[in-house]
Amino acid sequence: MMRPWVRNCRPVDARRVTQRCFSSSRPRLELRSIWDLDNKIDPIYRECTNRSLEIIKFPENQPPNNVLLIQKEGVPSVTQAMVEFAKYLKIAYPSTNIILEPQVATELHSSLPFPIYATPYTTLPPYPNRNPYHLKTSLTVTFGGDGTILHAASLFSTSPIVPPLLSFSLGTLGFLGPWKFSDYKTAITSVFTNKARIMRRSRIKMEAFSGSTQLLGDLWPPDAHSNGGRGEGSGVWAMNEVNIHRGQNPHMAIVDVFVDGRYLTEAVADGIILSTPTGSTAYSLSSFGSIVHPRVPAILLTPICPRSLSFRPLVLPAEVEVSLKLSNKARGEEVEVSIDGKRWGVVRKGVEVKITGEMGNFCGGGEGGVPCIWREGSQHEDEWVGGLNGLLKFNYPFGEEVHL
């Protein structure tokens, strides 16, 4: 059982306010429940002259009211940066509420001179089937690398709507995070003054079926963690990839693959990766998959260590449906499923996994993709090419000495 992160005290309204208490000292500032917040204020997205980007605008006199901060854990410099950002945000925009994850809220409670909000482990939510982040978050800000961005996106993996994402590159690899932390004042000002632009990174949707019955929530995955569970809709969204893998089974997985209902192949391999264009530079690339620009609406099908040398990666249109079934020929009874690097559950014989993509035509609406706030004043509208050359060393020549 997960340990409670706070202990209930007796404030003015014990049902709605939670405090950290110390037996020998005065109570510190409040740790409040995220359910006490007003519902989020949603932005409006408008197409700009560059069709690859959209203008994000919040209603007049209604800036983002609840801001979720996500940090890379275990790095003091990142924690210090997030604290600095939070303090500036409250000074510049006092009506803004800060949301932290429970563990981070516990650790940083004494460092922030204002109330913060989190999801208490011990409090039953008033809406058991609703994720509080989906209802309350107007803006998400990440401090870390690409893994931190994926973690933030996973908090909205059961929602068709993701709040705008502002990412500061403070991790090992900053391929997805366009902003330097030194520019955080410029970044947050652009959002609150309706001058920010966003690029949407499309996701893929995974659904599991046993016959005609869709498996969700309590039924699948059988070992779902707290970030999963039953969502507002059906299926689970991935920003990078869905990975079907043999796991600890010593035998290769045998998976039947269908595209729009037509039989494609019997894959005999360690696994199969279904990737988004954003994820094409992640696990799929390590398995010799193609590199695809994030604005291209596509689904990538990449085998992991296939037995056949003629099994090549495929790039499919985003509107197709890819179906995967564990073959009766397989010696193992199940394969593992991971979404964006996190183990999600298992697929057993008789269960069909269906993968669908997003078409990429998002302009004007809130649904679809992960709206990533673009760096204002970028020398190039598209820094993807610079990321390939600078971070991934695309086509880096052999034989040149690297001076460290």
Secondary structure, 3 states (H helix, E strand, C coil): CCCCCCCCCCCCCCCCEEECCCCCCCCCCEEEEHHHCCCCCCCEEEECCCCCCEEEECCCCCCCCEEEEEECCCCHHHHHHHHHHHHHHHHHCCCCEEEECHHHHHHHHHHCCCCEEECCCCCCCCCCCCCHHHHHCCEEEEEECHHHHHHHHHCCCCCCCCCCEEEEECCCCCCCCCECHHHHHHHHHHHHCCCCEEEEECCEEEEEEECCEEECCCCCCCCCCCCCCCCCCCCEEECCEEEEECCCCCCCEEEEEEECCEEEEEEEEEEEEEECCHHHHCHHHHCCCCCCCCCCCEEEEEEEEECCCCCCCEEEECCCEEEEEECCCCCCCEEEEEECCEEEEEEECCEEEEEEECCCCCCCCCCCCEEEECCCCCCCCCCHHHHHHHCCCCCCCCCCCCCC
